[in-house]
Amino acid sequence: MATAERVDLRQYCLDVAHRAKAASERLATAPGELKQRWLLRSAALLRERRTDLAAANALDLAAAPGFGLTPAQVDRLRLTPAVIESMAVGLEEVAALAEPIGEVIESTKRPSGIEVTKVRVPLGVVFFIYESRPNVTADAAAICVKSGNAVILRGGKEAAHSNRAIAELLAEAAAEVGLSADVVQLVSTADREAVGQFLALDSFIDLAIPRGGEGLIRRVVAEAKMPVMKHFAGNCHVYVDAAADLDMAERILVNSKCQRMGVCNAAESLVVHALVANEFLPRAAAELSRRGVEIRGDERTRELVAGATAATDADYAAEYLGPTISVRVVGSLDEAIDHINRFGSKHTDAIVTRDQDAAREFAARVDSAAVIINASTRFNDGAQFGLGAEIGISTDKFHARGPCGIKELTTYKYVVHGSGQIRE
């Protein structure tokens, strides 16, 4: 890229960020009713413009072979009438959520007579980088604006036409109801250097959220000058305890692994207590094999499961996102917890047991964003947790952890009321 073009790119990114910052300052005091009207109008426009959205999407679908997209990726790119309706319904569901901004989290009156109140406020500006799924454009915008934040959207080039059509519609709805059209901006250049430019603008952008492959996320973490909400991988475990109901364990394992294999909360690893391995592993392996899942295990697993191949440490740490699972037989709950904490990704880990003491020990010691007792790992999801919507799942411990909904896109400030007090 020529020097002049670099200057132009820097200036473009700066202009976008500056407009987002200005819009966020106005949005911070916008009444909840105004944001609700924007969401409902946006939902209506999605339905009204179905034909236009389909036409824009057709351009992306026609270009998909040139980007080398797999059939599964093309399927995620496709805006069917059902997907468009789902987007509209999603906006309406976010509109129905309680207004988070201005919520009094706690309030105390001090001996001095001052009243100290902790009040929920927006973060400001979110830079959201995501894969080629155009429905995410509407979802992310809805969650950010509902929580009082302006958002800069950087979608994949494979969905450029679809994303532009959706973003223009959202900006149009904002202007109609009296919000700044700059509360939602889509980055218009496919230049990868633009990401780095935005990640350096911490004076304007308060949070970066990458949603995509591990390579993208690690790049964002390395370059960002502002905080990053992320998870690197989803190596989720199901541990079948010595006191497990084995019928329940089989159902949970199969659902955790097979309901959708390419998502971050799908199980990638199975840990089984030695006392139930003889009975459980052959039947579980048969059910997984019937669904095309390859098993890679330790020596005891290979003794019990015909066709299982040897697992390495890399297998135990892997996020397969497909029809492979690692298996380890352990001699104790302690050994299971140690294995999960060593090889896991701090995302989602489940125990199947009828022993409440074992369940409590597992929940207390497994260092993950979500620990699940006697249920599928697939439940680690904003909608399933009752958050109404989510912008992603965080494995960090600060500032947000687990599924991140509208409250996780807020912070707080202390507002102190006095009546003339001075500190002695």
C-alpha positions as CSV (number, residue, x, y, z in Angstrom):
1,M,0.0,0.0,0.0
2,A,1.3,3.4,-0.9
3,T,2.1,6.0,1.8
4,A,-0.9,8.2,0.8
5,E,-3.2,5.2,0.9
6,R,-2.0,4.4,4.5
7,V,-2.7,8.0,5.5
8,D,-6.2,7.7,4.0
9,L,-6.8,4.4,5.8
10,R,-5.6,5.9,9.2
11,Q,-7.8,8.9,8.7
12,Y,-10.8,6.8,7.7
13,C,-10.5,4.7,10.8
14,L,-10.0,7.7,13.0
15,D,-13.1,9.4,11.5
16,V,-15.2,6.3,12.2
17,A,-14.0,6.0,15.7
18,H,-14.5,9.7,16.4
19,R,-18.1,9.6,15.1
20,A,-18.7,6.5,17.3
21,K,-17.4,8.2,20.4
22,A,-19.6,11.2,19.8
23,A,-22.6,9.0,19.2
24,S,-21.9,7.0,22.4
25,E,-21.9,10.1,24.5
26,R,-25.4,11.0,23.3
27,L,-26.6,7.4,23.5
28,A,-25.5,7.1,27.2
29,T,-28.3,9.4,28.2
30,A,-30.9,8.2,25.7
31,P,-34.1,6.9,27.3
32,G,-34.7,3.2,27.2
33,E,-37.9,3.8,25.2
34,L,-36.0,5.4,22.4
35,K,-33.6,2.4,22.1
36,Q,-36.7,0.1,22.2
37,R,-38.3,2.0,19.3
38,W,-35.1,1.6,17.3
39,L,-35.0,-2.1,17.9
40,L,-38.7,-2.6,16.9
41,R,-38.3,-0.4,13.8
42,S,-35.2,-2.3,12.8
43,A,-37.1,-5.6,13.1
44,A,-39.9,-4.2,11.0
45,L,-37.4,-3.0,8.3
46,L,-35.8,-6.4,8.2
47,R,-39.1,-7.9,7.3
48,E,-40.0,-5.2,4.9
49,R,-36.7,-5.4,3.0
50,R,-36.5,-9.2,2.8
51,T,-36.2,-9.0,-1.0
52,D,-33.4,-6.4,-0.9
53,L,-31.5,-8.4,1.7
54,A,-31.9,-11.6,-0.4
55,A,-30.5,-9.8,-3.4
56,A,-27.5,-8.5,-1.5
57,N,-26.9,-12.0,0.0
58,A,-27.1,-13.5,-3.5
59,L,-24.0,-11.4,-4.5
60,D,-22.1,-12.9,-1.5
61,L,-23.2,-16.4,-2.3
62,A,-22.1,-16.0,-5.9
63,A,-18.7,-14.9,-4.8
64,A,-18.3,-17.6,-2.1
65,P,-16.5,-20.2,-4.3
66,G,-13.8,-17.6,-5.0
67,F,-13.1,-17.3,-1.3
68,G,-12.8,-21.1,-0.9
69,L,-15.7,-21.4,1.5
70,T,-16.8,-24.9,2.6
71,P,-20.4,-26.0,2.2
72,A,-20.9,-25.4,5.9
73,Q,-19.5,-21.9,5.7
74,V,-21.8,-21.1,2.7
75,D,-24.7,-22.4,4.7
76,R,-23.9,-20.0,7.5
77,L,-23.6,-17.2,5.0
78,R,-27.0,-17.8,3.5
79,L,-29.8,-15.4,4.5
80,T,-32.9,-17.5,4.1
81,P,-36.4,-16.1,4.9
82,A,-36.2,-18.1,8.1
83,V,-32.9,-16.6,9.1
84,I,-34.2,-13.0,8.3
85,E,-37.3,-13.7,10.4
86,S,-35.0,-15.0,13.2
87,M,-33.0,-11.8,13.1
88,A,-36.2,-9.7,13.4
89,V,-37.4,-11.8,16.3
90,G,-34.0,-11.5,18.0
91,L,-34.2,-7.7,17.8
92,E,-37.7,-7.8,19.3
93,E,-36.5,-10.1,22.1
94,V,-33.7,-7.6,22.9
95,A,-36.2,-4.8,22.9
96,A,-38.2,-6.6,25.6
97,L,-35.3,-6.9,28.0
98,A,-35.2,-4.7,31.0
99,E,-33.3,-1.4,30.5
100,P,-29.9,-1.8,32.1
101,I,-28.6,1.8,32.1
102,G,-29.3,3.7,35.2
103,E,-29.9,0.7,37.3
104,V,-28.9,1.2,41.0
105,I,-26.8,-1.8,41.8
106,E,-26.4,-0.9,45.4
107,S,-26.7,2.1,47.7
108,T,-25.4,2.8,51.2
109,K,-25.6,5.8,53.6
110,R,-22.3,6.4,55.4
111,P,-21.8,7.7,58.9
112,S,-20.7,11.0,57.5
113,G,-24.2,11.4,56.0
114,I,-23.1,11.0,52.4
115,E,-25.1,8.5,50.3
116,V,-22.9,6.3,48.0
117,T,-24.8,4.8,45.0
118,K,-23.4,2.4,42.5
119,V,-25.1,3.0,39.1
120,R,-24.9,0.9,35.9
121,V,-23.5,2.9,32.9
122,P,-22.4,2.0,29.3
123,L,-18.8,1.1,28.4
124,G,-18.9,3.6,25.5
125,V,-17.7,2.3,22.1
126,V,-17.3,-1.4,21.1
127,F,-15.2,-2.6,18.2
128,F,-16.7,-5.9,17.2
129,I,-14.8,-8.2,14.7
130,Y,-16.7,-11.3,13.5
131,E,-16.8,-14.1,11.0
132,S,-18.9,-14.3,7.8
133,R,-22.3,-14.7,9.4
134,P,-24.4,-11.7,8.4
135,N,-27.1,-12.4,11.0
136,V,-24.5,-11.5,13.6
137,T,-24.5,-7.9,12.3
138,A,-28.0,-7.3,13.6
139,D,-27.5,-9.4,16.8
140,A,-24.3,-7.5,17.8
141,A,-25.7,-4.1,17.0
142,A,-28.9,-4.8,19.0
143,I,-27.0,-5.9,22.2
144,C,-24.5,-3.1,22.0
145,V,-27.1,-0.3,21.5
146,K,-29.5,-1.7,24.1
147,S,-26.7,-1.6,26.6
148,G,-26.0,2.1,25.6
149,N,-22.9,1.5,23.5
150,A,-22.1,2.6,20.0
151,V,-20.6,-0.2,17.9
152,I,-18.1,-0.4,15.1
153,L,-18.7,-3.6,13.1
154,R,-16.0,-5.3,11.2
155,G,-17.5,-8.3,9.4
156,G,-15.8,-10.8,7.0
157,K,-15.3,-9.8,3.4
158,E,-17.3,-12.9,2.4
159,A,-20.4,-11.3,3.7
160,A,-19.7,-7.7,2.6
161,H,-22.9,-7.1,0.6
162,S,-25.2,-8.7,3.2
163,N,-23.6,-6.9,6.1
164,R,-23.8,-3.5,4.3
165,A,-27.5,-4.0,3.6
166,I,-28.2,-4.9,7.2
167,A,-26.1,-2.1,8.7
168,E,-27.7,0.5,6.4
169,L,-31.1,-0.6,7.5
170,L,-30.1,-0.3,11.2
171,A,-28.7,3.2,10.6
172,E,-31.8,4.2,8.8
173,A,-34.0,3.0,11.7
174,A,-31.8,4.9,14.1
175,A,-32.2,8.2,12.2
176,E,-36.0,7.6,11.9
177,V,-36.5,7.3,15.7
178,G,-34.1,10.1,16.7
179,L,-30.9,8.3,17.5
180,S,-27.6,9.1,15.8
181,A,-27.0,6.9,12.7
182,D,-23.4,6.6,14.0
183,V,-24.4,4.3,16.9
184,V,-24.0,1.5,14.3
185,Q,-21.2,1.8,11.8
186,L,-19.9,-0.9,9.5
187,V,-16.2,-0.8,8.4
188,S,-16.4,-0.3,4.7
189,T,-12.9,-1.5,3.8
190,A,-11.7,-5.1,3.6
191,D,-8.1,-4.0,4.2
192,R,-6.8,-6.2,7.1
193,E,-4.7,-3.3,8.2
194,A,-7.8,-1.4,9.2
195,V,-8.2,-3.8,12.2
196,G,-4.8,-2.9,13.5
197,Q,-5.7,0.8,13.0
198,F,-8.8,0.5,15.1
199,L,-7.1,-1.6,17.8
200,A,-4.7,1.3,18.4
201,L,-7.5,3.8,19.0
202,D,-8.0,3.3,22.7
203,S,-8.9,7.0,23.2
204,F,-12.1,6.3,21.3
205,I,-12.8,2.6,21.6
206,D,-13.4,1.1,25.0
207,L,-13.7,-2.6,24.3
208,A,-12.7,-4.9,21.4
209,I,-14.6,-8.2,20.9
210,P,-13.2,-10.7,18.3
211,R,-15.5,-13.5,17.3
212,G,-13.9,-16.0,15.0
213,G,-10.9,-18.4,14.8
214,E,-8.1,-18.6,17.4
215,G,-5.7,-16.9,15.0
216,L,-7.9,-13.8,14.7
217,I,-8.4,-13.7,18.5
218,R,-4.7,-13.9,19.3
219,R,-4.0,-11.2,16.8
220,V,-6.5,-8.9,18.4
221,V,-5.2,-9.6,21.9
222,A,-1.6,-8.9,20.7
223,E,-2.4,-5.6,19.0
224,A,-5.3,-4.1,21.1
225,K,-4.6,-1.1,23.2
226,M,-8.0,-1.5,24.9
227,P,-9.5,-4.4,26.9
228,V,-10.5,-7.5,24.8
229,M,-13.5,-9.7,25.6
230,K,-12.7,-13.2,24.3
231,H,-12.2,-16.9,24.5
232,F,-9.4,-18.6,22.6
233,A,-10.9,-22.1,22.3
234,G,-13.7,-24.3,23.6
235,N,-12.1,-27.5,24.8
236,C,-15.1,-28.6,26.9
237,H,-15.2,-31.8,29.1
238,V,-17.8,-34.2,30.2
239,Y,-16.6,-36.1,33.3
240,V,-18.6,-39.3,34.2
241,D,-18.1,-39.9,37.9
242,A,-18.1,-43.2,39.7
243,A,-21.5,-42.3,41.1
244,A,-23.0,-41.4,37.7
245,D,-26.3,-42.5,36.3
246,L,-24.9,-44.1,33.2
247,D,-28.1,-43.7,31.1
248,M,-28.1,-40.0,31.9
249,A,-24.3,-39.8,31.3
250,E,-24.7,-41.3,27.8
251,R,-27.5,-38.8,26.9
252,I,-25.5,-35.9,28.2
253,L,-22.3,-36.9,26.4
254,V,-24.0,-37.5,23.0
255,N,-25.8,-34.2,23.2
256,S,-22.8,-32.3,24.3
257,K,-20.7,-33.7,21.5
258,C,-23.0,-34.3,18.7
259,Q,-25.9,-31.9,18.7
260,R,-23.7,-29.3,17.0
261,M,-20.0,-30.3,16.7
262,G,-18.7,-27.0,15.3
263,V,-19.6,-24.7,18.2
264,C,-17.5,-23.6,21.2
265,N,-19.7,-25.3,23.8
266,A,-19.6,-28.7,22.2
267,A,-17.7,-31.4,24.2
268,E,-14.3,-32.2,22.9
269,S,-13.1,-34.4,25.8
270,L,-14.5,-37.3,27.8
271,V,-13.2,-38.2,31.2
272,V,-14.4,-41.4,32.9
273,H,-13.9,-42.8,36.4
274,A,-12.2,-46.2,36.3
275,L,-15.0,-47.8,38.4
276,V,-17.5,-47.3,35.6
277,A,-15.3,-47.3,32.6
278,N,-15.8,-51.0,31.8
279,E,-19.5,-50.6,31.6
280,F,-19.8,-47.1,30.3
281,L,-17.0,-46.7,27.7
282,P,-18.0,-49.5,25.3
283,R,-21.7,-48.4,25.1
284,A,-20.8,-44.7,24.9
285,A,-18.2,-45.4,22.2
286,A,-20.7,-47.4,20.2
287,E,-23.2,-44.5,20.3
288,L,-20.5,-41.9,19.3
289,S,-19.2,-44.2,16.5
290,R,-22.7,-44.5,15.2
291,R,-22.6,-40.8,14.7
292,G,-19.3,-40.9,13.0
293,V,-17.1,-39.7,15.9
294,E,-13.5,-40.8,16.1
295,I,-12.2,-41.7,19.5
296,R,-8.6,-41.0,20.7
297,G,-7.8,-42.3,24.1
298,D,-5.4,-43.5,26.7
299,E,-4.3,-47.1,27.0
300,R,-7.3,-48.2,29.1
301,T,-9.7,-46.6,26.7
302,R,-8.0,-48.4,23.8
303,E,-8.4,-51.7,25.7
304,L,-12.1,-51.1,26.1
305,V,-12.9,-49.5,22.7
306,A,-12.1,-51.3,19.5
307,G,-10.8,-48.9,16.9
308,A,-9.8,-46.2,19.3
309,T,-6.4,-44.6,18.5
310,A,-3.8,-43.3,20.9
311,A,-4.3,-39.8,22.3
312,T,-1.4,-37.4,22.8
313,D,-1.3,-34.3,25.0
314,A,-2.1,-32.3,21.9
315,D,-5.3,-34.3,21.5
316,Y,-6.3,-33.7,25.1
317,A,-5.8,-30.0,24.6
318,A,-7.5,-29.8,21.2
319,E,-10.7,-28.0,20.2
320,Y,-11.7,-30.4,17.3
321,L,-14.9,-28.6,16.2
322,G,-15.8,-31.8,14.4
323,P,-16.2,-35.6,14.7
324,T,-13.3,-36.4,17.1
325,I,-13.2,-36.7,20.9
326,S,-10.4,-37.4,23.3
327,V,-11.0,-39.9,26.2
328,R,-9.2,-40.4,29.5
329,V,-9.9,-43.0,32.2
330,V,-9.0,-41.7,35.7
331,G,-8.8,-43.2,39.1
332,S,-10.3,-40.5,41.2
333,L,-12.3,-37.2,41.2
334,D,-9.0,-35.4,42.0
335,E,-7.4,-36.9,38.9
336,A,-10.3,-35.8,36.8
337,I,-10.2,-32.2,38.0
338,D,-6.4,-32.1,37.5
339,H,-6.8,-33.3,33.9
340,I,-9.5,-30.8,33.1
341,N,-7.6,-27.8,34.7
342,R,-4.5,-28.9,32.8
343,F,-5.9,-29.4,29.4
344,G,-9.1,-27.4,29.4
345,S,-9.7,-24.0,28.0
346,K,-11.7,-22.6,31.0
347,H,-14.9,-22.5,28.9
348,T,-17.4,-25.2,29.9
349,D,-17.0,-28.4,31.9
350,A,-19.7,-30.9,33.1
351,I,-19.9,-33.6,35.7
352,V,-22.4,-36.4,35.7
353,T,-22.9,-37.8,39.2
354,R,-25.4,-38.6,41.9
355,D,-22.9,-37.8,44.6
356,Q,-23.6,-34.2,45.8
357,D,-20.3,-34.0,47.6
358,A,-18.5,-34.8,44.3
359,A,-20.6,-32.3,42.5
360,R,-19.8,-29.5,45.0
361,E,-16.0,-30.4,44.8
362,F,-16.0,-30.3,41.0
363,A,-17.9,-27.0,40.9
364,A,-15.5,-25.4,43.4
365,R,-12.2,-26.6,41.9
366,V,-12.7,-26.7,38.1
367,D,-11.5,-23.3,36.9
368,S,-14.0,-22.7,34.1
369,A,-16.4,-19.9,33.2
370,A,-19.3,-22.4,33.4
371,V,-19.4,-25.6,35.4
372,I,-22.4,-27.8,34.7
373,I,-23.8,-30.6,36.9
374,N,-25.9,-33.3,35.3
375,A,-26.6,-31.5,32.1
376,S,-25.1,-30.9,28.6
377,T,-22.3,-28.5,28.0
378,R,-24.4,-27.1,25.2
379,F,-26.4,-25.1,27.8
380,N,-23.6,-22.5,28.2
381,D,-25.4,-20.0,26.1
382,G,-26.8,-16.5,26.8
383,A,-30.4,-17.5,25.7
384,Q,-30.3,-20.7,27.7
385,F,-29.0,-18.9,30.8
386,G,-31.8,-16.4,30.6
387,L,-29.7,-13.4,29.5
388,G,-32.0,-12.8,26.5
389,A,-29.1,-12.4,24.1
390,E,-25.3,-12.7,24.1
391,I,-22.4,-11.2,22.2
392,G,-20.1,-14.0,22.9
393,I,-18.6,-16.1,25.7
394,S,-15.7,-14.9,27.8
395,T,-13.2,-17.2,29.6
396,D,-11.6,-14.2,31.3
397,K,-12.1,-13.4,34.9
398,F,-12.2,-9.6,34.5
399,H,-14.4,-7.9,33.6
400,A,-16.9,-10.4,32.4
401,R,-17.0,-14.2,32.4
402,G,-19.2,-16.8,30.6
403,P,-22.0,-15.8,28.2
404,C,-21.9,-12.0,27.8
405,G,-25.3,-10.2,27.5
406,I,-26.3,-6.6,27.8
407,K,-25.2,-6.3,31.5
408,E,-21.7,-7.6,30.6
409,L,-21.4,-4.7,28.1
410,T,-21.9,-2.2,30.9
411,T,-19.8,-0.9,33.8
412,Y,-20.7,1.2,36.8
413,K,-19.9,4.5,38.4
414,Y,-20.3,5.7,42.0
415,V,-22.6,8.7,42.4
416,V,-22.3,10.3,45.8
417,H,-24.9,12.6,47.3
418,G,-24.2,14.9,50.2
419,S,-25.6,17.9,51.9
420,G,-22.5,20.0,52.5
421,Q,-20.3,17.4,54.2
422,I,-16.5,18.0,54.3
423,R,-14.0,15.4,55.3
424,E,-12.5,16.0,58.7
